[in-house]
Amino acid sequence: TYVSNEIQEDALIPIIDDVVMAFGRGFAAKEDDCLFNGDGTSSFGGIVGIRTLMIDGNHNGSFNEAAGDDDQWPEYIDTDLIGMMGETPFQGDEFDDEKWYCSKIAAYQTFGRLLRAAGGVQLAALAGAIPLFYGGAPVVISQKMPKVTTALNQVVVFIYGNMRQAVTFADRRGITVALDTSVKFISDQIAIKASERFDIKVHSIGDGTNAGPLFGLRGNTS
């Protein structure tokens, strides 16, 4: 991206710092997209993501179908979700690292709705934000998980389990930021370039009949 020298000189907070922060958010979003949705093409750097693998026909043991015709956020019920928790294999104390993964709309229209309906302690907590825990496990929000409000059948909409045991993330080269004052010299602008190299390998999500450390819920229209 390009920033004018005047903006850089006049900004109370150095504008380059804000630009670099925006780069960081962009990289994080791309990493999440590869992690969950990668299809092995060049758009994802050859990475095949969790949701793609789960429904590739070779990993049918890695997800449950939602009950009945549940395929929208207001329709998923506790049975759909708690059923996922019992599927991941238990190998010691790794429950401490098990988490839910979903989009923000999924978290609040499904987990939040069910917590409000439960009343009691959950209702008291509404004085602040809805606690993003369900079944004792924290909810991690990624906007690269499904977030549309229309029906999502035959699509993995929630993931539960231990990410550390199922996925390897490799930093081939961390984020590098470079500044150049020559390429846009005539326009009196600074060029800012950021890049990183990473890889993601989803190696343990079960197989055709057995569940692995990560388990999904697929929307269902019967």
C-alpha positions as CSV (number, residue, x, y, z in Angstrom):
1,T,0.0,0.0,0.0
2,Y,1.0,3.7,-0.3
3,V,1.0,6.4,2.3
4,S,1.7,10.1,1.6
5,N,4.6,11.7,3.3
6,E,2.3,14.5,4.6
7,I,0.0,12.0,6.3
8,Q,3.0,10.3,7.9
9,E,4.4,13.7,9.1
10,D,1.1,15.1,10.4
11,A,-0.4,12.0,12.0
12,L,-0.5,12.2,15.8
13,I,0.0,8.4,15.8
14,P,2.4,7.3,13.0
15,I,0.2,6.1,10.2
16,I,2.6,3.4,9.3
17,D,2.0,1.7,12.6
18,D,-1.7,1.6,11.8
19,V,-1.0,0.2,8.3
20,V,1.2,-2.5,9.7
21,M,-1.5,-3.5,12.2
22,A,-4.0,-3.7,9.2
23,F,-1.5,-6.0,7.4
24,G,-1.4,-8.2,10.5
25,R,-5.2,-8.5,10.6
26,G,-5.1,-9.3,6.9
27,F,-2.6,-12.1,7.4
28,A,-4.5,-13.5,10.3
29,A,-7.7,-13.6,8.2
30,K,-5.8,-15.4,5.4
31,E,-4.4,-17.9,7.7
32,D,-7.8,-18.7,9.1
33,D,-9.3,-19.0,5.6
34,C,-6.6,-21.5,4.7
35,L,-7.0,-23.4,8.0
36,F,-10.8,-23.8,7.7
37,N,-11.6,-23.5,4.0
38,G,-8.4,-24.3,2.0
39,D,-9.2,-26.4,-1.1
40,G,-5.7,-27.2,-2.2
41,T,-5.6,-24.6,-5.0
42,S,-3.1,-21.9,-5.5
43,S,-5.5,-19.4,-3.9
44,F,-4.8,-21.2,-0.6
45,G,-1.1,-21.9,-1.2
46,G,-1.9,-25.6,-1.8
47,I,-3.3,-25.9,1.8
48,V,-6.4,-28.2,2.3
49,G,-8.4,-27.0,5.3
50,I,-10.3,-28.7,8.0
51,R,-13.9,-28.2,6.6
52,T,-12.8,-29.3,3.2
53,L,-11.2,-32.5,4.4
54,M,-14.1,-33.4,6.7
55,I,-16.5,-33.7,3.7
56,D,-14.2,-35.1,1.1
57,G,-15.7,-38.6,1.3
58,N,-12.7,-40.0,3.1
59,H,-13.3,-38.6,6.6
60,N,-17.0,-39.4,7.2
61,G,-16.1,-40.3,10.8
62,S,-15.1,-36.7,11.5
63,F,-18.6,-35.1,11.6
64,N,-22.2,-35.6,12.7
65,E,-25.2,-34.6,10.7
66,A,-27.4,-32.2,12.6
67,A,-30.8,-33.5,13.8
68,G,-33.8,-33.3,11.5
69,D,-33.6,-30.4,9.1
70,D,-31.4,-28.2,11.3
71,D,-29.4,-26.1,8.9
72,Q,-29.7,-22.5,10.3
73,W,-28.4,-20.9,13.5
74,P,-31.8,-20.6,15.3
75,E,-32.4,-24.3,14.6
76,Y,-29.4,-26.1,16.1
77,I,-30.2,-27.7,19.5
78,D,-28.2,-28.8,22.5
79,T,-28.3,-32.4,21.3
80,D,-26.6,-31.4,18.1
81,L,-23.7,-29.8,20.0
82,I,-23.2,-32.0,23.1
83,G,-23.2,-35.0,20.7
84,M,-20.1,-33.6,19.2
85,M,-18.2,-33.4,22.5
86,G,-18.5,-37.1,23.1
87,E,-17.0,-38.0,19.8
88,T,-13.4,-36.8,20.2
89,P,-11.1,-39.5,21.5
90,F,-9.9,-39.1,25.1
91,Q,-6.2,-39.6,25.7
92,G,-5.5,-37.9,29.0
93,D,-5.9,-34.3,30.1
94,E,-6.3,-32.8,26.6
95,F,-9.8,-31.8,27.4
96,D,-8.2,-28.6,28.7
97,D,-7.3,-27.7,25.1
98,E,-10.7,-28.6,23.5
99,K,-12.6,-25.6,22.1
100,W,-15.5,-24.7,19.8
101,Y,-14.8,-22.9,16.5
102,C,-17.5,-21.0,14.7
103,S,-18.4,-17.5,13.4
104,K,-19.7,-14.7,15.5
105,I,-23.2,-15.1,14.3
106,A,-23.1,-18.8,15.0
107,A,-21.8,-18.2,18.5
108,Y,-24.5,-15.7,19.5
109,Q,-27.5,-17.1,17.6
110,T,-26.8,-20.7,18.6
111,F,-24.7,-20.8,21.8
112,G,-26.0,-17.5,23.1
113,R,-29.6,-18.5,22.4
114,L,-29.2,-21.8,24.2
115,L,-27.5,-20.2,27.2
116,R,-30.3,-17.6,27.5
117,A,-32.9,-20.4,27.3
118,A,-31.1,-22.3,30.1
119,G,-31.6,-19.4,32.5
120,G,-30.0,-19.5,35.9
121,V,-26.3,-18.6,36.0
122,Q,-26.3,-17.9,32.3
123,L,-29.1,-15.4,32.6
124,A,-27.3,-13.5,35.3
125,A,-24.2,-13.2,33.1
126,L,-26.3,-11.2,30.6
127,A,-25.5,-8.1,32.6
128,G,-22.3,-8.2,30.6
129,A,-21.6,-10.1,27.4
130,I,-22.8,-13.6,26.9
131,P,-20.0,-15.9,28.1
132,L,-18.5,-17.6,25.2
133,F,-18.3,-21.0,26.8
134,Y,-20.5,-24.0,26.0
135,G,-20.5,-27.4,27.7
136,G,-17.5,-26.1,29.7
137,A,-15.4,-25.4,26.6
138,P,-14.5,-21.9,25.3
139,V,-15.8,-20.7,22.0
140,V,-13.3,-19.3,19.5
141,I,-14.7,-17.0,16.9
142,S,-13.4,-16.9,13.4
143,Q,-15.2,-15.0,10.6
144,K,-13.8,-17.5,8.1
145,M,-16.3,-20.1,9.5
146,P,-19.7,-20.0,7.9
147,K,-21.6,-16.8,8.8
148,V,-24.5,-16.4,6.3
149,T,-28.0,-16.4,7.6
150,T,-29.4,-18.7,4.9
151,A,-29.6,-22.4,5.1
152,L,-26.3,-24.3,5.2
153,N,-27.0,-27.9,4.5
154,Q,-24.2,-30.4,3.7
155,V,-21.7,-27.8,5.1
156,V,-19.7,-28.1,8.3
157,V,-20.8,-25.2,10.5
158,F,-19.3,-26.0,13.9
159,I,-16.0,-27.6,14.8
160,Y,-15.1,-28.9,18.3
161,G,-11.9,-30.4,19.7
162,N,-8.2,-30.1,20.2
163,M,-6.6,-28.0,17.4
164,R,-3.1,-28.7,18.7
165,Q,-3.5,-32.4,18.2
166,A,-5.0,-32.2,14.7
167,V,-3.2,-29.3,12.9
168,T,0.4,-28.2,12.5
169,F,1.0,-24.5,11.7
170,A,4.5,-23.7,10.3
171,D,6.0,-20.2,10.0
172,R,8.3,-20.5,7.1
173,R,9.1,-16.8,7.5
174,G,7.4,-14.4,9.9
175,I,5.8,-11.1,8.8
176,T,8.4,-8.9,7.1
177,V,7.7,-5.2,6.5
178,A,9.7,-3.1,4.0
179,L,9.5,0.6,3.2
180,D,10.5,2.3,0.0
181,T,10.6,6.0,-0.7
182,S,11.7,5.8,-4.4
183,V,9.0,3.8,-6.2
184,K,6.4,6.6,-5.6
185,F,8.9,9.5,-5.4
186,I,7.1,11.7,-7.9
187,S,3.8,11.3,-5.9
188,D,5.6,12.1,-2.6
189,Q,4.5,8.7,-1.2
190,I,6.0,5.9,0.8
191,A,5.5,2.4,-0.4
192,I,4.8,-0.2,2.3
193,K,5.0,-3.9,1.6
194,A,4.4,-6.8,4.0
195,S,4.7,-10.5,3.4
196,E,4.9,-13.8,5.2
197,R,5.4,-17.4,4.4
198,F,3.5,-20.1,6.3
199,D,2.1,-23.6,5.8
200,I,-0.8,-25.5,7.5
201,K,-1.1,-29.3,7.6
202,V,-4.3,-30.8,8.9
203,H,-3.1,-34.3,9.8
204,S,-5.5,-35.8,12.3
205,I,-9.2,-35.5,11.9
206,G,-10.1,-39.2,11.9
207,D,-11.0,-41.3,8.9
208,G,-14.0,-42.9,7.2
209,T,-15.4,-44.4,10.4
210,N,-13.4,-43.0,13.4
211,A,-13.4,-39.5,14.9
212,G,-10.1,-37.6,15.5
213,P,-9.2,-34.7,17.8
214,L,-11.4,-32.3,15.8
215,F,-15.0,-33.1,15.1
216,G,-17.6,-31.2,13.0
217,L,-21.3,-30.7,12.8
218,R,-22.8,-30.6,9.3
219,G,-26.1,-28.8,8.5
220,N,-28.8,-31.2,7.5
221,T,-31.9,-30.9,5.4
222,S,-34.0,-34.0,5.4
